[in-house]
């Protein structure tokens, strides 16, 4: 499994997001925030992330004869060299697959589900684009940090920046 396949899974993305927001966490703490994910599935995805060094054990808590691992993101793991663009292509295929599954489910209701696809071209200097990305990140972090409440459901938002030429 290449790194793009590891991190493009929606459940693993949510685990990574949890660790981005909370810095560290045990599987129990992650489960408390991602309660819609079955516990065995959560453990399996944490194991995949750990085996691929995306997350690392930051510390271990000894609890009644057992060891509870506290995970954090491996800061070096998400720096991916992708000179041939294969990682990007795998990521895009993962997004396409998610949409195909959604529309093939027989329950697709884009209006009700607030489906959105938009594209625009921005004319910005590198500094302006850096500021734009920083502002988008700040806005996303505001909502990523939001505690789930009644009626909340996961929504995936993907931002892709690419050259136009």
DSSP file (Angstrom, degrees, kcal/mol; ACC not computed):
  #  RESIDUE AA STRUCTURE BP1 BP2  ACC     N-H-->O    O-->H-N    N-H-->O    O-->H-N    TCO  KAPPA ALPHA  PHI   PSI    X-CA   Y-CA   Z-CA
    1    1 A X              0   0    0      0, 0.0     2,-0.1     0, 0.0     0, 0.0   0.000 360.0 360.0 360.0 122.8    0.0    0.0    0.0
    2    2 A X     >  -     0   0    0      1,-0.1     4,-2.0     4,-0.0     3,-0.3  -0.374 360.0-101.3 -81.9 168.4    1.6    3.3   -1.0
    3    3 A X  H  > S+     0   0    0      1,-0.2     4,-2.5     2,-0.2     5,-0.2   0.854 120.7  55.2 -59.9 -38.4    1.3    6.4    1.2
    4    4 A X  H  > S+     0   0    0      1,-0.2     4,-1.8     2,-0.2    -1,-0.2   0.917 109.1  48.1 -61.2 -41.9   -1.5    8.0   -0.9
    5    5 A X  H  4 S+     0   0    0     -3,-0.3     4,-0.5     1,-0.2    -1,-0.2   0.871 111.5  52.1 -65.0 -36.0   -3.6    4.9   -0.4
    6    6 A X  H >< S+     0   0    0     -4,-2.0     3,-0.5     1,-0.2    -2,-0.2   0.945 118.0  33.8 -65.0 -48.7   -2.9    4.9    3.3
    7    7 A X  H 3< S+     0   0    0     -4,-2.5    -1,-0.2     1,-0.2    -2,-0.2   0.635 106.5  68.1 -89.3 -12.3   -3.9    8.5    3.9
    8    8 A X  T 3<  +     0   0    0     -4,-1.8     2,-0.2    -5,-0.2    -1,-0.2   0.572  69.9 108.8 -85.2  -6.5   -6.7    8.8    1.4
    9    9 A X  S <> S-     0   0    0     -3,-0.5     4,-2.6    -4,-0.5     5,-0.2  -0.531  73.4-132.9 -66.8 131.8   -9.0    6.4    3.2
   10   10 A X  H  > S+     0   0    0     -2,-0.2     4,-1.7     1,-0.2    -1,-0.1   0.856 103.9  48.4 -58.2 -38.4  -11.9    8.5    4.7
   11   11 A X  H  > S+     0   0    0      2,-0.2     4,-1.9     1,-0.2    -1,-0.2   0.934 113.1  47.3 -67.8 -44.2  -11.7    6.8    8.2
   12   12 A X  H  > S+     0   0    0      1,-0.2     4,-2.6     2,-0.2    -2,-0.2   0.866 108.6  55.8 -66.1 -34.3   -7.9    7.2    8.3
   13   13 A X  H  X S+     0   0    0     -4,-2.6     4,-2.6     1,-0.2    -1,-0.2   0.897 107.1  49.9 -61.8 -38.8   -8.3   10.9    7.2
   14   14 A X  H  X S+     0   0    0     -4,-1.7     4,-2.3     2,-0.2    -2,-0.2   0.860 109.8  50.3 -69.4 -34.5  -10.6   11.4   10.2
   15   15 A X  H  X S+     0   0    0     -4,-1.9     4,-2.2     2,-0.2    -2,-0.2   0.931 112.0  47.7 -66.0 -45.1   -8.1    9.8   12.5
   16   16 A X  H  X S+     0   0    0     -4,-2.6     4,-2.1     1,-0.2    -2,-0.2   0.916 111.1  51.7 -60.1 -43.4   -5.3   12.1   11.1
   17   17 A X  H  X S+     0   0    0     -4,-2.6     4,-2.2     2,-0.2    -1,-0.2   0.910 106.9  53.1 -60.6 -43.3   -7.7   15.1   11.5
   18   18 A X  H  X S+     0   0    0     -4,-2.3     4,-3.1     1,-0.2     5,-0.2   0.937 111.3  46.1 -56.2 -47.0   -8.3   14.2   15.1
   19   19 A X  H  X S+     0   0    0     -4,-2.2     4,-1.5     1,-0.2    -1,-0.2   0.809 108.6  55.9 -70.7 -28.9   -4.6   14.1   15.8
   20   20 A X  H  < S+     0   0    0     -4,-2.1    -1,-0.2    -5,-0.2    -2,-0.2   0.907 116.6  37.0 -63.9 -40.8   -4.1   17.4   13.9
   21   21 A X  H  < S+     0   0    0     -4,-2.2    -2,-0.2    -5,-0.2    -3,-0.2   0.901 129.5  30.1 -77.8 -42.9   -6.6   19.0   16.2
   22   22 A X  H  < S-     0   0    0     -4,-3.1     2,-2.7    -5,-0.2    -3,-0.2   0.442  87.4-143.3-102.5  -1.3   -5.8   17.3   19.5
   23   23 A X  S  < S+     0   0    0     -4,-1.5    50,-0.5    -5,-0.2     2,-0.3  -0.233  77.8  22.3  69.1 -51.0   -2.0   16.6   19.0
   24   24 A X  E     +A   72   0A   0     -2,-2.7     2,-0.3    48,-0.2    48,-0.2  -0.923  67.4 161.2-139.7 162.0   -2.2   13.2   20.8
   25   25 A X  E     -A   71   0A   0     46,-1.8    46,-2.8    -2,-0.3     2,-0.2  -0.877  30.8-125.1-179.0 149.8   -4.8   10.6   21.6
   26   26 A X     >  -     0   0    0     -2,-0.3     4,-2.6    44,-0.2     5,-0.2  -0.488  42.6-105.0 -87.7 166.7   -5.6    7.1   22.6
   27   27 A X  H  > S+     0   0    0     42,-0.5     4,-3.0     1,-0.2     5,-0.2   0.893 124.4  55.1 -60.1 -37.7   -7.9    4.9   20.6
   28   28 A X  H  > S+     0   0    0      2,-0.2     4,-1.7     1,-0.2    -1,-0.2   0.910 109.3  46.0 -62.0 -42.3  -10.5    5.4   23.3
   29   29 A X  H  > S+     0   0    0      2,-0.2     4,-0.9     1,-0.2    -2,-0.2   0.898 113.6  48.7 -67.8 -40.1  -10.2    9.2   23.0
   30   30 A X  H >X S+     0   0    0     -4,-2.6     4,-2.1     1,-0.2     3,-0.9   0.924 109.5  53.5 -63.7 -43.4  -10.4    9.0   19.2
   31   31 A X  H 3< S+     0   0    0     -4,-3.0    -1,-0.2     1,-0.2    -2,-0.2   0.854 101.2  60.1 -59.6 -36.5  -13.4    6.7   19.5
   32   32 A X  H 3< S+     0   0    0     -4,-1.7     3,-0.3     1,-0.2    -1,-0.2   0.808 114.2  35.8 -63.9 -28.2  -15.2    9.3   21.7
   33   33 A X  H << S+     0   0    0     -4,-0.9    -1,-0.2    -3,-0.9    -2,-0.2   0.713 122.3  44.2 -95.2 -24.9  -15.0   11.8   18.9
   34   34 A X    ><  +     0   0    0     -4,-2.1     3,-2.0     1,-0.1    -1,-0.2  -0.423  69.7 152.7-114.3  54.6  -15.5    9.4   16.0
   35   35 A X  T 3   +     0   0    0     -3,-0.3    -1,-0.1     1,-0.3     4,-0.1   0.653  62.0  66.9 -65.4 -17.4  -18.3    7.5   17.6
   36   36 A X  T 3  S+     0   0    0     -3,-0.2     2,-0.5     2,-0.1    -1,-0.3   0.604  83.6  87.0 -79.2  -9.6  -19.9    6.5   14.2
   37   37 A X  S <  S-     0   0    0     -3,-2.0    -3,-0.1    -6,-0.2     5,-0.1  -0.801  88.7-116.4 -92.5 124.0  -16.9    4.3   13.4
   38   38 A X     >  -     0   0    0     -2,-0.5     4,-2.4     1,-0.1     3,-0.2  -0.296  24.2-120.7 -57.7 141.2  -17.2    0.7   14.8
   39   39 A X  H  > S+     0   0    0      1,-0.2     4,-2.5     2,-0.2     5,-0.2   0.882 110.6  50.8 -54.8 -46.9  -14.4    0.0   17.3
   40   40 A X  H  > S+     0   0    0      1,-0.2     4,-2.1     2,-0.2    -1,-0.2   0.910 111.8  49.0 -60.2 -38.8  -12.9   -2.9   15.5
   41   41 A X  H  > S+     0   0    0     -3,-0.2     4,-2.4     2,-0.2    -1,-0.2   0.905 109.7  51.8 -64.7 -41.6  -12.7   -0.8   12.3
   42   42 A X  H  X S+     0   0    0     -4,-2.4     4,-2.5     1,-0.2     5,-0.2   0.932 110.0  48.5 -61.5 -46.4  -11.1    2.1   14.2
   43   43 A X  H  X S+     0   0    0     -4,-2.5     4,-2.4     1,-0.2    -1,-0.2   0.898 110.8  51.8 -60.0 -40.7   -8.4   -0.2   15.7
   44   44 A X  H  X S+     0   0    0     -4,-2.1     4,-2.0    -5,-0.2    -1,-0.2   0.914 111.8  45.5 -63.9 -42.7   -7.7   -1.7   12.2
   45   45 A X  H  X S+     0   0    0     -4,-2.4     4,-2.3     2,-0.2    -2,-0.2   0.872 111.5  51.6 -70.8 -36.6   -7.3    1.8   10.7
   46   46 A X  H  X S+     0   0    0     -4,-2.5     4,-2.5    -5,-0.2    -1,-0.2   0.916 109.6  51.7 -62.4 -41.8   -5.0    3.0   13.6
   47   47 A X  H  X S+     0   0    0     -4,-2.4     4,-3.0    -5,-0.2    -2,-0.2   0.913 109.2  49.3 -61.6 -43.2   -2.9   -0.2   13.0
   48   48 A X  H  X S+     0   0    0     -4,-2.0     4,-1.5     2,-0.2     6,-0.2   0.921 112.0  48.3 -62.6 -44.0   -2.6    0.6    9.3
   49   49 A X  H  <>S+     0   0    0     -4,-2.3     5,-2.5     1,-0.2     6,-1.2   0.901 114.8  45.7 -63.1 -40.3   -1.5    4.2   10.1
   50   50 A X  H ><5S+     0   0    0     -4,-2.5     3,-1.7     1,-0.2    -2,-0.2   0.913 109.9  53.2 -69.9 -42.7    1.0    3.0   12.7
   51   51 A X  H 3<5S+     0   0    0     -4,-3.0    -1,-0.2     1,-0.3    -2,-0.2   0.800 112.3  46.1 -62.4 -27.9    2.4    0.3   10.4
   52   52 A X  T 3<5S-     0   0    0     -4,-1.5    -1,-0.3    -5,-0.2    -2,-0.2   0.248 114.3-119.2 -98.8  11.5    3.0    2.9    7.7
   53   53 A X  T < 5S+     0   0    0     -3,-1.7    -3,-0.2     2,-0.2    24,-0.2   0.694  78.8 125.0  59.8  23.1    4.5    5.3   10.3
   54   54 A X  S   <S+     0   0    0     -5,-2.5    20,-3.0    -6,-0.2     2,-0.3   0.870  82.2  26.5 -73.4 -38.1    1.9    8.0    9.6
   55   55 A X  E    S-B   73   0A   0     -6,-1.2     2,-0.3    18,-0.3    18,-0.2  -0.908  77.4-162.8-120.3 154.0    1.2    7.9   13.4
   56   56 A X  E     -B   72   0A   0     16,-2.9    16,-2.1    -2,-0.3     2,-0.7  -0.911  31.5 -99.6-131.6 158.7    3.7    7.0   16.1
   57   57 A X  E     -B   71   0A   0     -2,-0.3    14,-0.2    14,-0.2     3,-0.1  -0.715  34.8-178.3 -79.7 116.1    3.3    6.0   19.7
   58   58 A X  E     -     0   0A   0     12,-3.2     2,-0.3    -2,-0.7    -1,-0.2   0.806  65.8 -17.7 -85.0 -33.0    4.1    9.1   21.7
   59   59 A X  E     -B   70   0A   0     11,-1.3    11,-2.8     2,-0.0     2,-0.4  -0.970  60.2-127.4-162.6 168.7    3.8    7.5   25.1
   60   60 A X  E     -B   69   0A   0     -2,-0.3     2,-0.5     9,-0.2     9,-0.2  -0.995  12.3-152.4-130.8 135.0    2.3    4.5   26.8
   61   61 A X  E     -B   68   0A   0      7,-3.1     7,-3.3    -2,-0.4     2,-0.6  -0.912  13.0-140.9-105.5 128.3    0.0    4.4   29.8
   62   62 A X  E     +B   67   0A   0     -2,-0.5     2,-0.5     5,-0.2     5,-0.2  -0.802  25.8 177.1 -89.3 120.6    0.1    1.4   32.1
   63   63 A X  E >   -B   66   0A   0      3,-2.7     3,-2.3    -2,-0.6    -2,-0.0  -0.953  64.3 -35.8-130.5 110.9   -3.5    0.6   33.1
   64   64 A X  T 3  S-     0   0    0     -2,-0.5     3,-0.1     1,-0.3    -1,-0.1   0.870 124.9 -40.7  44.4  52.0   -4.2   -2.5   35.3
   65   65 A X  T 3  S+     0   0    0      1,-0.3    -1,-0.3     0, 0.0     2,-0.3   0.392 122.7  96.2  83.9  -4.0   -1.5   -4.6   33.7
   66   66 A X  E <   - B   0  63A   0     -3,-2.3    -3,-2.7     2,-0.0     2,-0.5  -0.741  69.0-126.1-113.3 166.6   -2.2   -3.5   30.1
   67   67 A X  E     - B   0  62A   0     -2,-0.3     2,-0.6    -5,-0.2    -5,-0.2  -0.955  15.2-161.1-115.7 125.9   -0.5   -0.9   28.0
   68   68 A X  E     - B   0  61A   0     -7,-3.3    -7,-3.1    -2,-0.5     2,-0.3  -0.927  17.0-139.5-105.8 122.0   -2.6    1.9   26.4
   69   69 A X  E     - B   0  60A   0     -2,-0.6     2,-0.6    -9,-0.2   -42,-0.5  -0.605   5.1-151.8 -83.8 139.7   -0.8    3.6   23.5
   70   70 A X  E     - B   0  59A   0    -11,-2.8   -12,-3.2    -2,-0.3   -11,-1.3  -0.961  21.7-155.2-108.8 120.6   -1.0    7.4   23.0
   71   71 A X  E     +AB  25  57A   0    -46,-2.8   -46,-1.8    -2,-0.6     2,-0.3  -0.618  18.2 174.4-100.4 153.9   -0.6    8.3   19.3
   72   72 A X  E     -AB  24  56A   0    -16,-2.1   -16,-2.9    -2,-0.2   -48,-0.2  -0.960  41.2 -87.0-145.3 162.4    0.5   11.4   17.6
   73   73 A X  E     - B   0  55A   0    -50,-0.5     2,-0.8    -2,-0.3   -18,-0.3  -0.446  36.3-123.6 -68.7 142.9    1.2   12.2   13.9
   74   74 A X    >>  -     0   0    0    -20,-3.0     3,-1.4     1,-0.2     4,-0.7  -0.808  19.4-149.5 -83.0 112.3    4.6   11.5   12.7
   75   75 A X  T 34 S+     0   0    0     -2,-0.8    -1,-0.2     1,-0.3     3,-0.1   0.759  94.1  48.5 -60.4 -23.8    5.7   14.9   11.4
   76   76 A X  T >4 S+     0   0    0      1,-0.2     3,-0.9     2,-0.1    -1,-0.3   0.659  96.1  72.9 -87.0 -16.6    7.9   13.4    8.7
   77   77 A X  T <4 S+     0   0    0     -3,-1.4    -2,-0.2     1,-0.2    -1,-0.2   0.825  91.6  52.8 -72.5 -32.0    5.3   10.9    7.4
   78   78 A X  T 3< S+     0   0    0     -4,-0.7     2,-1.0   -24,-0.1    -1,-0.2   0.427  82.7  96.3 -89.9   3.7    3.0   13.4    5.6
   79   79 A X    <   -     0   0    0     -3,-0.9     2,-0.5    -4,-0.1    -1,-0.1  -0.820  60.9-177.5 -90.6 104.0    5.9   14.9    3.6
   80   80 A X        -     0   0    0     -2,-1.0     2,-0.5     2,-0.0    -2,-0.1  -0.900  25.4-142.8-113.2 126.0    5.5   12.9    0.4
   81   81 A X        +     0   0    0     -2,-0.5     3,-0.1     1,-0.1     6,-0.1  -0.743  28.2 167.0 -80.3 128.0    7.8   13.3   -2.6
   82   82 A X    >   +     0   0    0     -2,-0.5     3,-1.2     1,-0.1     6,-0.2  -0.356  12.0 150.9-142.2  56.8    5.5   12.9   -5.7
   83   83 A X  T 3  S+     0   0    0      1,-0.3    -1,-0.1     2,-0.1    -2,-0.0   0.792  78.4  46.7 -64.7 -28.8    7.6   14.0   -8.7
   84   84 A X  T 3  S-     0   0    0     -3,-0.1    -1,-0.3     1,-0.0    -2,-0.0   0.494 107.6-124.0 -92.3  -2.6    5.7   11.7  -11.1
   85   85 A X  S <> S+     0   0    0     -3,-1.2     4,-2.4     1,-0.1     5,-0.2   0.542  72.6 127.6  77.7   6.3    2.3   12.7   -9.8
   86   86 A X  H  > S+     0   0    0      1,-0.2     4,-2.6     2,-0.2     5,-0.2   0.894  71.5  52.6 -65.1 -38.9    1.2    9.1   -8.9
   87   87 A X  H  > S+     0   0    0      2,-0.2     4,-2.3     1,-0.2    -1,-0.2   0.917 110.8  47.5 -61.6 -42.8    0.3   10.0   -5.4
   88   88 A X  H  > S+     0   0    0      2,-0.2     4,-2.7     1,-0.2    -2,-0.2   0.919 111.7  50.6 -63.3 -43.8   -1.9   12.8   -6.6
   89   89 A X  H  X S+     0   0    0     -4,-2.4     4,-2.3     1,-0.2    -2,-0.2   0.898 110.1  49.1 -63.7 -40.3   -3.5   10.5   -9.2
   90   90 A X  H  X S+     0   0    0     -4,-2.6     4,-2.2     2,-0.2    -1,-0.2   0.911 111.5  50.6 -63.4 -41.6   -4.2    7.9   -6.6
   91   91 A X  H  X S+     0   0    0     -4,-2.3     4,-1.9     1,-0.2    -2,-0.2   0.924 111.0  47.6 -61.6 -45.2   -5.8   10.6   -4.3
   92   92 A X  H  X S+     0   0    0     -4,-2.7     4,-2.5     1,-0.2    -1,-0.2   0.884 110.5  52.2 -64.4 -38.1   -8.0   11.8   -7.2
   93   93 A X  H  X S+     0   0    0     -4,-2.3     4,-2.7     2,-0.2    -1,-0.2   0.876 106.7  54.0 -64.7 -36.8   -9.0    8.3   -8.0
   94   94 A X  H  X S+     0   0    0     -4,-2.2     4,-2.1     2,-0.2    -2,-0.2   0.907 109.6  47.2 -62.7 -41.9  -10.0    7.8   -4.3
   95   95 A X  H  X S+     0   0    0     -4,-1.9     4,-2.1     2,-0.2    -2,-0.2   0.929 112.5  49.6 -64.9 -44.9  -12.2   10.9   -4.5
   96   96 A X  H  X S+     0   0    0     -4,-2.5     4,-2.7     1,-0.2    -2,-0.2   0.897 109.5  52.2 -60.4 -40.8  -13.7    9.6   -7.8
   97   97 A X  H  X S+     0   0    0     -4,-2.7     4,-2.6     2,-0.2    -1,-0.2   0.909 107.3  51.9 -62.1 -42.8  -14.4    6.2   -6.2
   98   98 A X  H  X S+     0   0    0     -4,-2.1     4,-2.1     1,-0.2    -1,-0.2   0.911 112.1  46.2 -61.4 -42.0  -16.2    7.9   -3.3
   99   99 A X  H  X S+     0   0    0     -4,-2.1     4,-2.7     2,-0.2     5,-0.2   0.907 111.0  52.2 -67.0 -40.9  -18.4    9.8   -5.7
  100  100 A X  H  X S+     0   0    0     -4,-2.7     4,-2.0     1,-0.2    -2,-0.2   0.921 111.0  47.4 -61.0 -43.3  -19.1    6.7   -7.8
  101  101 A X  H  X S+     0   0    0     -4,-2.6     4,-0.9     2,-0.2    -1,-0.2   0.909 111.6  51.7 -63.3 -41.7  -20.1    4.8   -4.6
  102  102 A X  H >< S+     0   0    0     -4,-2.1     3,-0.8     1,-0.2     5,-0.4   0.950 114.5  41.1 -59.6 -50.8  -22.3    7.7   -3.5
  103  103 A X  H >< S+     0   0    0     -4,-2.7     3,-0.5     1,-0.2     5,-0.2   0.772 115.5  50.9 -73.0 -24.9  -24.1    7.9   -6.9
  104  104 A X  H 3< S+     0   0    0     -4,-2.0    -1,-0.2    -5,-0.2    -2,-0.2   0.559  87.6  86.2 -85.1  -8.6  -24.4    4.1   -7.3
  105  105 A X  T << S-     0   0    0     -4,-0.9    -1,-0.2    -3,-0.8    -2,-0.1   0.717  93.4-128.9 -67.0 -20.4  -25.9    3.6   -3.8
  106  106 A X  S <  S+     0   0    0     -3,-0.5    -1,-0.1    -4,-0.3    -3,-0.1   0.399  96.8  78.4  84.1  -4.2  -29.4    4.2   -4.9
  107  107 A X        +     0   0    0     -5,-0.4     2,-0.2     2,-0.0    -4,-0.1   0.197  58.0 137.6-119.2  13.6  -29.8    6.8   -2.2
  108  108 A X        +     0   0    0     -5,-0.2     2,-0.2    -6,-0.2    -5,-0.1  -0.428  17.8 166.6 -67.0 130.0  -28.0    9.7   -3.7
  109  109 A X     >  -     0   0    0     -2,-0.2     4,-3.1     1,-0.1     5,-0.2  -0.661   9.0-177.8-141.4  80.6  -29.7   13.0   -3.2
  110  110 A X  T  4>S+     0   0    0      1,-0.2     5,-2.8     2,-0.2     4,-0.4   0.827  82.0  50.3 -55.0 -36.9  -27.2   15.7   -4.2
  111  111 A X  T >45S+     0   0    0      3,-0.2     3,-1.0     2,-0.2    -1,-0.2   0.961 115.4  41.3 -67.0 -50.0  -29.6   18.6   -3.3
  112  112 A X  T 345S+     0   0    0      1,-0.2    -2,-0.2     2,-0.1    -1,-0.2   0.890 117.1  48.9 -63.0 -39.4  -30.4   17.2    0.2
  113  113 A X  T 3<5S-     0   0    0     -4,-3.1    -1,-0.2     1,-0.0    -2,-0.2   0.451 109.9-124.5 -81.7   0.2  -26.8   16.2    0.8
  114  114 A X  T < 5 -     0   0    0     -3,-1.0    -3,-0.2    -4,-0.4    -4,-0.1   0.882  37.2-170.0  56.8  42.7  -25.6   19.7   -0.3
  115  115 A X      < -     0   0    0     -5,-2.8     2,-0.4    -6,-0.2    -1,-0.2  -0.384   6.1-176.0 -60.4 137.2  -23.3   18.2   -2.9
  116  116 A X        +     0   0    0     -2,-0.1     2,-0.4     2,-0.0    -5,-0.0  -0.999  20.1 173.7-142.5 137.0  -21.1   20.9   -4.3
  117  117 A X        +     0   0    0     -2,-0.4     2,-0.3     2,-0.0    -2,-0.0  -0.951  19.5 156.6-139.8 121.4  -18.5   21.0   -7.1
  118  118 A X        -     0   0    0     -2,-0.4     2,-0.3     2,-0.0    -2,-0.0  -0.972  17.9-170.9-143.5 156.4  -16.9   24.3   -8.0
  119  119 A X        +     0   0    0     -2,-0.3     2,-0.3     2,-0.0    -2,-0.0  -0.994   8.2 171.0-147.6 142.9  -13.8   25.5   -9.7
  120  120 A X        -     0   0    0     -2,-0.3     2,-0.5     2,-0.0    -2,-0.0  -0.985  28.3-127.2-148.4 157.6  -12.3   28.9  -10.1
  121  121 A X        -     0   0    0     -2,-0.3     2,-0.4     2,-0.0    -2,-0.0  -0.937  23.2-159.0-108.7 127.0   -9.0   30.4  -11.3
  122  122 A X        -     0   0    0     -2,-0.5     2,-0.9     2,-0.1     7,-0.0  -0.862  11.1-148.0-105.6 137.5   -7.3   32.9   -9.0
  123  123 A X        +     0   0    0     -2,-0.4     2,-0.3     6,-0.0    -2,-0.0  -0.848  45.2 143.6-104.0  95.6   -4.8   35.4  -10.2
  124  124 A X        -     0   0    0     -2,-0.9     2,-0.1     4,-0.0    -2,-0.1  -0.942  50.5-118.1-135.7 151.0   -2.5   35.7   -7.2
  125  125 A X     >  -     0   0    0     -2,-0.3     4,-2.7     1,-0.1     5,-0.2  -0.365  43.9-101.9 -73.6 168.2    1.2   36.1   -6.4
  126  126 A X  H  > S+     0   0    0      1,-0.2     4,-2.4     2,-0.2     5,-0.1   0.895 125.5  50.4 -59.9 -39.6    2.9   33.3   -4.4
  127  127 A X  H  > S+     0   0    0      2,-0.2     4,-2.1     1,-0.2    -1,-0.2   0.922 111.5  47.1 -65.1 -43.7    2.6   35.5   -1.3
  128  128 A X  H  > S+     0   0    0      2,-0.2     4,-2.5     1,-0.2    -2,-0.2   0.901 112.3  50.0 -64.0 -40.3   -1.1   36.2   -1.9
  129  129 A X  H  X S+     0   0    0     -4,-2.7     4,-2.7     2,-0.2    -1,-0.2   0.894 108.4  53.1 -66.4 -38.5   -1.7   32.5   -2.5
  130  130 A X  H  X S+     0   0    0     -4,-2.4     4,-2.2     2,-0.2    -1,-0.2   0.903 110.3  47.6 -59.6 -41.8    0.1   31.6    0.7
  131  131 A X  H  X S+     0   0    0     -4,-2.1     4,-2.5     2,-0.2    -2,-0.2   0.913 110.4  52.5 -65.0 -43.2   -2.1   34.0    2.6
  132  132 A X  H  X S+     0   0    0     -4,-2.5     4,-2.3     1,-0.2    -2,-0.2   0.929 110.9  46.7 -57.0 -48.3   -5.2   32.5    0.8
  133  133 A X  H  X S+     0   0    0     -4,-2.7     4,-2.5     1,-0.2    -1,-0.2   0.894 111.0  52.1 -63.8 -39.7   -4.2   29.0    1.9
  134  134 A X  H  X S+     0   0    0     -4,-2.2     4,-2.4     2,-0.2    -1,-0.2   0.914 110.5  48.3 -61.7 -43.5   -3.5   30.1    5.5
  135  135 A X  H  X S+     0   0    0     -4,-2.5     4,-2.3     2,-0.2    -2,-0.2   0.895 111.3  49.5 -65.6 -40.5   -7.0   31.7    5.7
  136  136 A X  H  X S+     0   0    0     -4,-2.3     4,-2.8     2,-0.2    -2,-0.2   0.918 111.0  50.8 -63.4 -42.3   -8.6   28.6    4.3
  137  137 A X  H  X S+     0   0    0     -4,-2.5     4,-2.8     2,-0.2    -2,-0.2   0.917 109.5  50.0 -61.2 -44.0   -6.7   26.5    6.8
  138  138 A X  H  X S+     0   0    0     -4,-2.4     4,-1.6     2,-0.2    -1,-0.2   0.914 112.7  46.8 -61.9 -43.0   -7.8   28.7    9.7
  139  139 A X  H  X S+     0   0    0     -4,-2.3     4,-1.3     2,-0.2    -2,-0.2   0.926 113.0  48.8 -64.3 -44.9  -11.4   28.5    8.6
  140  140 A X  H  X S+     0   0    0     -4,-2.8     4,-3.0     1,-0.2     3,-0.4   0.916 108.3  54.1 -61.4 -43.3  -11.2   24.7    8.2
  141  141 A X  H  X S+     0   0    0     -4,-2.8     4,-1.9     1,-0.2    -1,-0.2   0.849 101.4  60.1 -61.8 -34.1   -9.6   24.3   11.7
  142  142 A X  H  < S+     0   0    0     -4,-1.6    -1,-0.2     1,-0.2    -2,-0.2   0.913 115.6  33.4 -57.3 -43.1  -12.5   26.3   13.2
  143  143 A X  H >< S+     0   0    0     -4,-1.3     3,-0.9    -3,-0.4    -2,-0.2   0.796 112.5  59.5 -87.5 -30.5  -14.9   23.6   11.9
  144  144 A X  H 3< S+     0   0    0     -4,-3.0    -2,-0.2     1,-0.2    -3,-0.2   0.871 106.1  51.2 -62.2 -35.4  -12.6   20.6   12.3
  145  145 A X  T 3< S+     0   0    0     -4,-1.9    -1,-0.2    -5,-0.2    -2,-0.2   0.555  84.9 117.1 -78.9  -8.5  -12.4   21.4   16.0
  146  146 A X    <   -     0   0    0     -3,-0.9     2,-0.2    -4,-0.1    -3,-0.1  -0.383  69.0-122.7 -66.0 132.3  -16.2   21.5   16.4
  147  147 A X        -     0   0    0     -2,-0.1    -1,-0.1     1,-0.1     2,-0.1  -0.551  32.6-107.1 -71.9 136.6  -17.6   18.9   18.7
  148  148 A X        -     0   0    0     -2,-0.2     2,-0.3  -115,-0.2    -1,-0.1  -0.403  42.7-176.7 -65.7 141.3  -20.2   16.7   17.0
  149  149 A X    >   -     0   0    0      1,-0.1     3,-2.4    -2,-0.1    -1,-0.0  -0.771  41.6 -55.7-128.0 175.1  -23.8   17.3   18.0
  150  150 A X  T 3  S+     0   0    0      1,-0.3    -1,-0.1    -2,-0.3     3,-0.1  -0.264 125.9  20.6 -52.2 131.7  -27.2   15.8   17.3
  151  151 A X  T 3  S+     0   0    0      1,-0.3    -1,-0.3    -3,-0.0     2,-0.1   0.322  90.7 133.6  89.4  -8.0  -27.7   15.8   13.5
  152  152 A X    <   +     0   0    0     -3,-2.4    -1,-0.3     0, 0.0     2,-0.3  -0.455  28.2 176.2 -72.1 147.6  -24.1   16.1   12.6
  153  153 A X        -     0   0    0     -2,-0.1     2,-0.1    -3,-0.1    -4,-0.0  -0.984  37.7 -89.0-146.8 154.4  -22.7   13.8    9.9
  154  154 A X        -     0   0    0     -2,-0.3     2,-0.4     1,-0.0     0, 0.0  -0.391  40.7-175.4 -67.2 137.8  -19.3   13.6    8.3
  155  155 A X        -     0   0    0     -2,-0.1     2,-0.5     2,-0.0    -1,-0.0  -0.997  15.5-143.1-133.0 127.8  -18.8   15.8    5.2
  156  156 A X        -     0   0    0     -2,-0.4     2,-0.5     2,-0.0  -146,-0.0  -0.802  15.1-173.3 -96.4 129.1  -15.7   15.6    3.1
  157  157 A X        -     0   0    0     -2,-0.5     2,-0.5     2,-0.0    -2,-0.0  -0.986   4.3-168.6-119.6 128.0  -14.3   18.8    1.6
  158  158 A X        -     0   0    0     -2,-0.5     2,-0.5     2,-0.0    -2,-0.0  -0.971   5.6-166.8-120.8 128.7  -11.4   18.5   -0.7
  159  159 A X        -     0   0    0     -2,-0.5     2,-0.5     2,-0.0    -2,-0.0  -0.968   8.7-173.8-114.6 124.9   -9.4   21.5   -1.9
  160  160 A X        -     0   0    0     -2,-0.5     2,-0.5     2,-0.0    -2,-0.0  -0.976   6.7-165.4-122.2 129.3   -7.1   20.9   -4.9
  161  161 A X        +     0   0    0     -2,-0.5     2,-0.3     0, 0.0    -2,-0.0  -0.950  19.4 162.4-111.8 130.6   -4.6   23.5   -6.1
  162  162 A X        -     0   0    0     -2,-0.5     2,-0.1     0, 0.0    -2,-0.0  -0.988  41.8-100.4-144.6 154.4   -3.1   22.9   -9.5
  163  163 A X        -     0   0    0     -2,-0.3     0, 0.0     1,-0.1     0, 0.0  -0.406  24.7-141.9 -68.4 152.8   -1.3   25.0  -12.2
  164  164 A X              0   0    0      1,-0.1    -1,-0.1    -2,-0.1   -43,-0.0   0.530 360.0 360.0 -94.3  -6.3   -3.5   26.0  -15.1
  165  165 A X              0   0    0      0, 0.0    -1,-0.1     0, 0.0    -2,-0.0   0.368 360.0 360.0-127.3 360.0   -0.8   25.5  -17.8
